[in-house]
Amino acid sequence: MEENLISMREDHSFHVRYRMEASCLELALEGERLCKSGDCRAGVSFFEAAVQVGTEDLKTLSAIYSQLGNAYFYL
């Protein structure tokens, strides 16, 4: 019984972390789409929201900061 409880906790933790990272990535992708369409001001808002949500994937976080810098440059 205890093994199942530990397994359920680990599984729940994985899904929570996955949802957090997915929403971070989704926000960043929307920011990128907005910038490509010419609305860099709105894109900045989405990139900043993605940074607020955060991710443990440093490559993704680095890419978001890079895109945020590009959006500010265009503004």
Order of alpha helices (4+ residues) and beta strands (2+ residues): alpha-alpha-alpha
